[in-house]
Every structure is written in C-alpha cells, then in structure tokens.
C-alpha cells in the first residue's frame, strides 16, 4: 500500500501543477519530507494524511489505494 500512496501523491501533486516545495509549504513540512513520501521511504501521520485528502479533495481510500 505504501508504494501506491507514493504514486498517488506524486500524480495528485503534478496534476495540480505543484512542486514538492510548494506542497511542502502548504502541508507545513520540509520538501525532503514530501520527497520521502513520494519515494515510499515513509508515510505522513494521520493528521497530515487527512490534510492531504482535504487539499486534494480525495478520500482516504482513494489516496492510499
């Protein structure tokens, strides 16, 4: 599931025309954190995941699977 989340996040970010740095600023995290999410190194906390879902207007299921 981690790999699918990484792919989904990268696709969502690109579809909005955002750089990793821009998304990081929106989510109040470092750009390296967004990079780690997109490379499957780690996943966001539940609170940040909820914020990502809200920002991209996605459900937890759609962003994770």
C-alpha positions as CSV (number, residue, x, y, z in Angstrom):
1,X,0.0,0.0,0.0
2,X,2.9,2.4,0.7
3,X,4.0,2.3,-3.0
4,X,0.5,3.1,-4.2
5,X,0.3,6.0,-1.8
6,X,3.6,7.3,-3.1
7,X,2.5,7.1,-6.7
8,X,-0.9,8.6,-6.0
9,X,0.6,11.6,-4.1
10,X,3.1,12.3,-6.9
11,X,0.3,12.1,-9.5
12,X,-2.0,14.4,-7.5
13,X,0.7,16.9,-6.9
14,X,1.7,17.0,-10.5
15,X,-1.9,17.3,-11.7
16,X,-2.2,20.4,-9.6
17,X,1.0,21.8,-11.1
18,X,2.7,21.9,-7.7
19,X,6.4,21.3,-7.0
20,X,7.4,19.3,-4.0
21,X,8.5,22.5,-2.3
22,X,5.1,24.1,-2.9
23,X,3.2,21.1,-1.5
24,X,5.6,21.1,1.5
25,X,4.8,24.7,2.3
26,X,1.1,24.0,2.1
27,X,1.4,21.0,4.4
28,X,3.8,22.8,6.7
29,X,6.6,20.2,6.3
30,X,10.0,20.2,4.7
31,X,10.4,19.5,1.0
32,X,12.6,16.5,1.9
33,X,9.5,15.0,3.7
34,X,7.4,15.3,0.6
35,X,10.2,13.6,-1.4
36,X,10.3,10.8,1.2
37,X,6.6,10.3,0.9
38,X,6.8,10.1,-2.9
39,X,9.7,7.7,-2.8
40,X,8.0,5.4,-0.4
41,X,10.5,6.0,2.4
42,X,7.9,7.0,4.9
43,X,4.2,7.9,5.1
44,X,2.6,11.0,6.7
45,X,0.9,11.0,10.0
46,X,-2.8,10.5,10.2
47,X,-3.3,14.2,10.7
48,X,-1.2,15.2,7.7
49,X,-2.9,12.5,5.6
50,X,-6.2,14.0,6.5
51,X,-4.9,17.4,5.4
52,X,-3.7,15.9,2.1
53,X,-7.0,14.3,1.5
54,X,-8.8,17.6,2.2
55,X,-6.4,19.6,0.0
56,X,-6.7,17.3,-3.0
57,X,-10.4,16.6,-2.4
58,X,-9.7,12.8,-2.1
59,X,-10.9,10.1,0.3
60,X,-8.5,8.1,2.4
61,X,-9.3,5.1,0.3
62,X,-8.5,6.8,-3.0
63,X,-5.3,8.3,-1.9
64,X,-4.0,5.1,-0.2
65,X,-5.0,2.5,-2.7
